[in-house]
Amino acid sequence: MITNQDYLYSLRKCYLFEGIGDEQLSDAIKLLNGRIRKVEKDEFIVKLGGSLQNAGLLLKGRIESSFQNESFDQITMHTFSGGYLFGEALVINGAKNSPVQVRAVEDCIVLFIDLERIYTVTDDSPIRSVLVNNLIKSLAKKNLILNQKVRILSQKSLRDRILIYLKTLPKDKDGYVKIPFTQTALAEHLGVNRSALSRELGRMQDEGILISDSKRMKLN
């Protein structure tokens, strides 16, 4: 598994393995009882109201996390590619009723890991210490992301939702941000109607507030 270059790239992107050398990855995964599984396109890794026994590290493919609002509309929270670790909070808290669902957008390869091993294994090796520190950092970062999501959805106007969302994305050297969604998925992420989003983006371009270049956008 570790010799697969695609998987190595994803493992290196994952916060959990920061500071752990390539030669130590096998030991770290063994400590976590890592198990690889193929997940078919459109298969739910976690269902709404379901539970998750182990956290998952996406090695290949794309997954989507979403929830339902009070009107039972699906709201897409995020879409992720290789290197994303998911389910930590559910597993650590022993949640039996997940408020979100995780679905494979395409065929995926997932490494499932037993996070409880970080706390129950008595081995005081440097690898275990690094894993504990990285897990805390990862949870803290995701908390910031969720706070950003709440801030976006709390805005009354569609334009404010768009502006705040765009300001959360990293800019390239030309000042553009890359949108990781289709327009339909972006509308779900912002909790709005797709047609309304398309109209508002058009108005913002006409008013010179926004420049759009395919999946790149730039605020003036």
Stockholm file with secondary structure:
# STOCKHOLM 1.0

chainA/1-220         MITNQDYLYSLRKCYLFEGIGDEQLSDAIKLLNGRIRKVEKDEFIVKLGGSLQNAGLLLKGRIESSFQNESFDQITMHTFSGGYLFGEALVINGAKNSPVQVRAVEDCIVLFIDLERIYTVTDDSPIRSVLVNNLIKSLAKKNLILNQKVRILSQKSLRDRILIYLKTLPKDKDGYVKIPFTQTALAEHLGVNRSALSRELGRMQDEGILISDSKRMKLN
#=GR chainA/1-220 SS CTTCHHHHHHHHHSGGGTTCCHHHHHHHHHHTTCEEEEECTTCEEECTTCCCSSEEEEEESCEEEEEECTTCCEEEEEEECTTCEECHHHHHTTCSSCSSEEEESSCEEEEEECTHHHHHCCCCCHHHHHHHHHHHHHHHHHHHHHHHHHHHHTCSSHHHHHHHHHHHSCBCTTSCEECCSCHHHHHHHHTSCHHHHHHHHHHHHHTTSEEEETTEEEEC
#=GC SS_cons         CTTCHHHHHHHHHSGGGTTCCHHHHHHHHHHTTCEEEEECTTCEEECTTCCCSSEEEEEESCEEEEEECTTCCEEEEEEECTTCEECHHHHHTTCSSCSSEEEESSCEEEEEECTHHHHHCCCCCHHHHHHHHHHHHHHHHHHHHHHHHHHHHTCSSHHHHHHHHHHHSCBCTTSCEECCSCHHHHHHHHTSCHHHHHHHHHHHHHTTSEEEETTEEEEC
//
